[in-house]
């Protein structure tokens, strides 16, 4: 496709996304369905440009004021800086001169707000948790995309064998530093066409998400509930930990998400998983399991602010009110899930948020309100699961706390409790 046509298409996509009235990934998918003639390379360029603009929105909207023409075109040109071979085919001399002037600006002299590209409320809450040096390291980590992490399915393969297969396919890959199942790949290889993927030897899953599954300590023959299963990434990990024995219930209110789990289950070789759509956290199908379950994982609905590398639109679409609303929902879900545990059972609460209001506040409230549960030390729990360097992943309060700039994972939180016998 000629760069000029790609410029026009990218501008159309940006006009839709910058309304911020729907998730960016949903709008990108819808745009591709409307433009079915796009090749893989064009789709990649469009999506990457859109996400780049969302990551640098404040900075680039400021710089774009000195340009001319439609705003979406100016933002696209800023996102394409560094691709001179493409730009020179799609822009005029005046636009080229403008971009040259932009390159000469010392961005370190610009106001902090333009440099960190975060709404004020979010920047302030992050600064409360991080030193100035760490805050800017966090900003840098969130300014790019996330690496591609894989989880090896131990029912079908070993990590060493998968690494050898990736090397043979000329795909650079390394072991992840913490998860005993994890492999990290730079770039976006076409894994879906490889036997490793189609045969269920690996699943795409961020290393942090793998650690959440390990927090449960799932074992053979147990009855386990993945309370907010979604598309089932952690469900698959739990089933493998159980060695395809026992019963694993995958609960979710979304039938669409549970449908997405079915092909993944087929690849994985698991037969002990029971996907179950529920209406809410008090559904009768949950009540029937009260006091019968060995382990429950609650990967609760949250603002998702730990996933900004993958979903940069969330920082513009979330708000302090959204955090408060999530907190109330999280407390209700955690309270309901706790009823499922038998004496001696383990409860794990997790989010992919960076906000203490969704994390420590919820966990501490549960501990205070439920004396029948004893909080476990996350470091010990992780070490029992074969996680190395677990001390670097946990807080003095005994919680798991992952940061993109420290651990090169998405941002996650988890707390674990055991029900008194």
N, C-alpha and C positions, 0 to 999 in steps of 0.2 A: 504494500500500500504506500502511495506517495506520502511523504511527511506532511504536506499541506492537508490532505484528507484526514490523516491521523490527528493533526492539530484540531481540526474542526470537530471530530468525534470526541476527543478528549474534553474539549470545551463543553460539549453537550452533556457528557457524563458529570463533569464538575458542577454544572448548573443544578443538576438533580441532587448531588451529594451534599453540596454546601447549604442546602435548605435545612439540613440536619433534622429532618422530620421522620427519618426511618434509618435503621442500621445500614451502614455503608456496604457491608457484604451483600445484603439483600438487594440494594439498589444496583450494585455491580452485576449481580446475577441476572436481574431483570433486564438491564441494559444489554447484556450479551444475548439473552433470549430474543430481544427485539432486533438484534443485529447478528443474525445467524451466519452471515457470510464472513465474519471475522475469523482469521486464522489464529493459531496458538500464540504466535509472536505478537500480533496486534492486541490480543486479549491481555497478555502479560504486560505490555507497555501501558495500556489503558489503566489497568488495575494498579500497577506500581506508581503511576503518575498521580492517580487519585489519592492513594494512601500517603504519598510524599507530601502532597498539598495539605492534607489533614494534619500531618505531623508538624508542619512548619507554617500553619495557617496565619498566625498573627504576624510573624516575620515577613512572610511573602506578601500578605495583603498590604503591609506597610510599604515595602519596597515597590510594590506594583503601582502605588499612587503616582510615581514619577514617570510611568509609562503612558501608553495611549492605546486606543482600541478596546475591545470588550475585556472586562476584568478576567473572565475565565481564560481567555487567550493569554493574557499577561501572566497569570498564575501557571499556566501550562509551560510557557517559555522559561519561567524561573525554575520549574521542576526539571526541565530538560537541560539545564546548565551542565556543561561537561560533555554533552553529546553534540559537539560541533559538526560532525559529519552529517547528522540529521538536521540540526538547526539551519545550516546554511542552505538546505534545499527547501525549507519551509517558511523562512522569514525574509523580510525585506531589509535593506541597508539601515533604515532608521531603527528598526527593532534590534538589529545586531549591535549598533552603536549604543543603544540603551543598555543592553546586557553587558557590554564592556564597561560601562560606567558602574553598573551594579556590582561587578566583580571587584572593583577597586574600593568598595566600602569596607571599612574595618568594623566587622559586626560585633566585636568585643566592646565597642564604644556605644552600642545601642542600649536602650533601657532593658533592664532584666526581663520585663514582661515579654518583650519581643524575642529575647534570647531563649527563654525557657518554653515559650509557646504553651503555656498552661493557663486556664482560667484562674483568677486571683484566689478564689476559695480553695482550690485544689493545691495550688502552689503553697499557700499558707499552711495547710494541714501537713503537707510533706515536709516543709521546713521545720515544723514542730518535732518531727521524728528523726530528721537527718541533720548532720553537721553541714555547714556551707559547702565543704569539699565534696561530701557525699551527695548533696542535693544536685550539684552540677554534674557529678558522675552519673547520677540517675537520669538527668536530662539527656546526657549524651547517649546512654543506653537506650532510651526511649526514642531517640531521633532516627534510628534505623529499624530494619525488620528483624524478626526473630529467626534463629537458625531452625533447621528441621530436625526434630528429635524423633527417634524411633524407639519403640519398646519391643524387645525380642520376646516372642511367645515361647516360654520354656516347655510347652507341651509338644512343640514341633522342632525346635532348634536351640542352639547355644549361641551366645554372643560371639564367640571366636569364629564360629562357622559363618555367621552372617557378615562379620567384618571381612572375612576372606572372600565371600561372594561379592561384596560391594567393591573390594579392591580389584577383583577380576573384571568387574564391569566398569572399571576406571572411574569409580565414584569415591572421592576422598571421604573417609569417615573415621571417627575416633570414638572411644568409649566415653560416655558421660562421666563426670567426676564423682557423682554421688550414688545414683541408682545402679544396682547390680544388673539391671536389664537394659540400660540405656545406651543408645548410639546416636551420635550427633553428626549431621551432614551440613555442609555449607552449600548454599545454592538451592535450586529447585529441580532436581532430576525427576524424570518421568517414572517414579517408583511404581505407579499403578499398573504399568505394563510389565513389571518384572515378576518372575516366579516367586521371589521372596515375599512379595506383597499379595499376589493373587492366591498363593498357597497358604497364606495365613502365618508365615514365619515371623512377620513383623507387623506392627501397627504404628501409625503416626500418633505420637503422644508426647507432649512436653515432659521433660524430666521432672519438673515440679509436680505435675499431675501423677506421675508414677510414684513419687514419694508419698502422696496422699493415700494411695492404695496400700502401700507398705505399712502405713501407720495402723492399719486395721489388724495386722498380724493374722490374717485369714489362714485357716488350716483345713486339712482334709476332713470331709464328713460333716462339717458344720452347717448350720442354717444361718445365712447371712443376708442382709438387706442393703442394697444400694438405694438409698431413700430418694434421691433426686438424680436419677440415672442419666437423663438426657440421651445423647446418642451412644452412650455406653462405653466410653474409653476406659473408665475405671472399673466398670462391670467386667470387661474382658480381662483386665489385670487380676481382679479378685477371683474370677473363675479359674484362671491359670494357677494362682496361689493355692486354690482348693484342689488342684490336680483333677478337675472335672468330676469331683465327688460332691456329696451333700446337695443342698438346695440354695440357690442364689436368686433372690427376688430383685428384679430391676423395676423400681417404682418410678413413675413420672406422670405428671398431669397432661403431658403432650403426647398424643398418639402418633403425631408426625415424627417426633424425635425417636420414639421407640421403634417406629418402622425403619428408621435409618440404622438401627442396631442390628436388624435381622441379617443383612448381607455380611456384616462384620462377624456376627456369630457363626454364620456358615463357614467363613474362611478360618475362623479360630479353631474349629473342631470341638467347641464346648457344647455339651448337651445338658448341663446342670443349671442353666439360666432360665428364669421364668419372667419374661417382660410382662408388666402389669400396669395398665393405665388406671390412675386413680383420679377422683374428682377434686380432692383436697387432702390436707394432712390428717383429717379426722375420718377419712373414708372407712366404711365397714370392713373392707378387705384388709385394712391395716389392723383394725381392732381385733380381728380373729387371730392375729399372730402375737397378741400381747403376752409378754413373759416367756416367749418360746425361742427367741433369737439369740444367737451367740455373739454376733457382731453387727453393728449398724454403721454405715458410712453416710453422713449427711453432707454432701457437697452442695451447700445451700445456694439458692438464688442470691445474686449479689450485684453490685454495680459493675463488676468486671474490670475495675480500674487497674488491676495487676496485669492486664492483657493489652496495654496500650500499644505495644509494638505490633500486635496483630490487628487491633481494633482501635486505631487512633481517634475515630469519631466519638468514642465514649467520653473522652475528656470534655467534649463540647456538648454532649447530650445528657450528661449526668449533672446533679446539683446536690447541695446540702440537704434539701428536702428529700431527694431520692435516697440518700444514705439513711435518713431517719425512717422512711417508709420501708426500706429493706430490713432495717434492724428489727422492726416489729414483726415482720414476716419471718425472719430468721429465728427469732425467739419462739414463735408459735410452732414452727416446723421442728426445731430441736426438742422442744417439750414433748411433742407428739411422738417423735421417733424414739425418745428415751423409754417410753412405755413398752416398747417391743422387747427390751433386753431381759434375759433371764439373769438370776444371780450369778455373778462372776463374768458377765458379758461385757464387751467393750463397745463404747460409743466414740465415734470420731466426728468432730464438726470441722468443716473446712470451707474456705471461700477462695476465690481468685481476686480478692480485693486488697488494697493497701490501707484501707481506712480502719483505724482502731474501733470506730463506732460499729463496724460490722464484724470485727474480729475479737479483740480482747474484751471489749465491753459486753458482747454477747456471751463469750465463754465465762467471764467472771460472774455474770448474773446467773448463769446456769449452775455454776459451782455453789453459789450462795443459796440458791433456791432449792437445790436437790442434794440434801445431806446424805442420801442413799448412794450417791456416786462419789468416787474418789478420783481426783485428777491424777493422771499418769505423767511421768516425765518424758517429754517427746524425744529427748536425746536417747534415753534407754530404749524406748520403743523402736526408734529408727535403727539403733545398733543391733537390736534383736532381729531386725529385718534384713540385715546384711548391708546397711548403708554405711559407707566410709565417711570420715570427716563430719560425723553427725553434730559434733559440738559447734561447728560453724553455721549450722542451719537452725539453731534453736536459741530461744531467749532465756534470760535468767528466771522468768516466770514459768518455764517448762513448756513453752509452745513452739511449734514449727513456724518460722517466719522466713520466707524467701523473697529476695529482692533481685530484680533483673540486673542491676549494676554489680551486685556482690556475687550472685550465684549463676548468672547467665541462664536463668529460667524465667518463666512468667512469675509475677508476684503472687504468692500464696500464703495462706495462714491455715494452721490446723491445731486443734486441741483434742486430747483424748482422755476419757474417763473409764473407770471400771465400776460396775455395779456391785455393791457390797453383797457378800454371800449371806 
